Amino acid sequence: MDEEVESFDVFEDVNISDCEEDTRSELKFDEVIESDGERLKRERIAEALADGNSNLQTWQRLALEEHGLVNDDLRREIWPLLLEVDPTDSEKVPLLSDLINHCEYNQVVLDVNRSLKRFPPGIPYKQRLALQDQLTVLILRVIMKYPHLRYYQGYHDVAITFLLVVGETVSFRIMERLSTDHLHECMEATMEKTSYRLSYIYPLIQKVDKDLYKVMDGAMLGTIFALPWYLTWFGHSLKRYSDVVRLYDFFLASPPLMPIYAAASLVIHRREEVLETGCDMALIHCLLSIIPDDMDFEAVLRRASKLYVKYPPEKLESEVKIRVKREAERQKREERRVRSRLNKNKTVWRRVYGCIPDWLFLHYRNRYGLAFVAATVLFGLYAYFRAADDNNNLLHRGFWNS
């Protein structure tokens, strides 16, 4: 749910160099007490960082395992290693005022200004403005460097996660890498491929839980409920920051379609709730659209990994094509049914219309019709009041005569 944004001038000179508050070390989220498992995992990661023999497989394994990369200090070091990006940035960073003529500028600013819930709680106002400007510049830099990519609503939820963890320079390197790899289908001119990818959810559910699949497919639920999950890597749908960055650990170490498998796993994890809801599209959509704060994401991610190994995308391709074709045919039938009903209503109206004289229709061109209607109304009012007056006179005479 969007939060009200304080009014401010987006052209205000709040540049990074002018804002002392805008430093990585001062961005603090709610402190979380470290469990024994997290402490041991942190120590293992520290040893791997100190070991000169650690490689990409090392970082992927650590990111995928329970607890992920534990904290943001470690993520700041390992996220760039997972994507093998250069953490330095030799490119000149443009000012926000230099980008206002870009065709996507207004939409990006609008989305960024709605993203207050993604910032650290209690963040100083001036620092928040600086980060919002940074986020806007970050997004526009990527789509300006790669003109074939199209900004989509939700892209800012991905970008802000990296901006908050690794800062402006590294987040740009990460976002340009993801935009040309993991997210490139989402950034095409249409959402056709994105919609196609979401269709993988149903074959996965069908293979694991036929009862759940039957209810969801029978309700004609579709995949809209999972669209923000896929577009934002769940960043837009989760309230707890720790859950968001844990999922990002996992996705950065996984193949590009892993968020789809996580979506299917999440639905399967909530099967009892869905089955209790019944075969009702609106109720199921409402249920799945809200992810509980106490969701056990470690269990969800473990199942997602197993699903990917057992049913990789290439094994599901034929089933997905059949489903997409079937859904397209069903949609065409529904469109024909709606058009038929509308045409039937039009036919009834034409019949009624044909029985009514033209002069009865109130139209500015039909002067005689308007005059006739007005005269009829005035005559009726005159007759009514005249009759009422006569009745009063009769009653008055009758009272006195008695």
C-alpha positions, 0 to 999 in steps of 0.5 A: 500500500502506497504511503503518503509522501511529503511534498518536496522539490525534486530539483532541489540540490541534494547531491551526494557530495553535499549531503553529509548524512548520505553515507553507507555506514549510517544506514541502519535497519532494525537490529536483529539478534543473531542466532547461533546458526547465523553466528556460525554461518558468519564465521564460515563466510569470514573464513572464505573471504580470508581464503585466497582459494575461494571462488564463484562456487564458494559464494554461490554455495554460501548464499544458497545455504540456510541463513544466506549471507547473514548480514549486509556487511558481508553482502556488500562484499559478496554480492558483486562476487556472485555476479562477477561485476567490477565494483569500481565505476569509471563512468561519470554519474549524471546529475538528476537535473540532467535527466529530466527530459528522458521519456521515463523520467516522470514515471520513475520519479513517481514510483521512487516517491512511492517507495518510502516503506523500503527505506530504513525506519527513522531515516533523516528527511534530508538523507531520504531525499538524497537516496531517492535522487540516487535511486532515480539516477541509478534507474535512468542510467541503466535504461539510457545505457541500454536503450533497448530495455524498457523500464517497468513498474517494480524495477525500482523495488529491485534497484533500491535493494541494491542501493541500500546494501552496496551503495550507488557505484556497485548497485549500478554495476549490479543493475546493468548486469541483471537488466541484461540477464535475469531481468531482460525479459521483463524489460521488453516492450511488452509483457508477453514473455513475462506472462509466459514465464509465470505460466510455469507456476501451474505445471510445477504445482500440478506435479507436486499437488494435484488437489491444489492445482485443481482448485486454482485452475478451476477458479481460473485464478491466472498468474496476476497474483505472482506478477509483483513477486517475479518483477521485484523478486518479492521486494514489493510484497514483503514487509521485513527487510531481512526477508527481502535480502535473504531472498536476494542472496538466494536469487543472485546465486541461482539461475534466472528463473528461480523466482518462478520456482520460489513463487510455486513453492510459496503457493504450495507452502500455503496449500491448506489456506488455499484449499480452505478458501475454496474454488473462488478466484477473488478470495484466493487472489486476495489470500495469496497477494498478502504474504504473512510476516512469519513465512518460513522462507528457508523452507520455501527456498529449499523446496524451490531448489528441489523443484528446479533440480527435479523439474528444470525449465526445459522439462516443463516447456511442452506443458507450458506451451499447451497451457498457454495455448489453452488459456488463449483459446479460453480467453477468446471464447470469453471475449466472444461470449461478452461480445455476443451478450453486448450485441444482444443488448444492442439488438433489444435496444434497436427494437425499442428504439425503432418503436419510438417516434424520433420527435420523442427523443431529447436531442439538441437537433430535434427542436420540435421534439423538445418543444412538444415535450416542454409543452406537454409537461407545462400543460400537465402541471397546469391541469394538476394545479387547476384541478387542485384549486377547484377541489379546494374551492369545493371543500371551502364552499361545502364547509360554510354551507354546512 
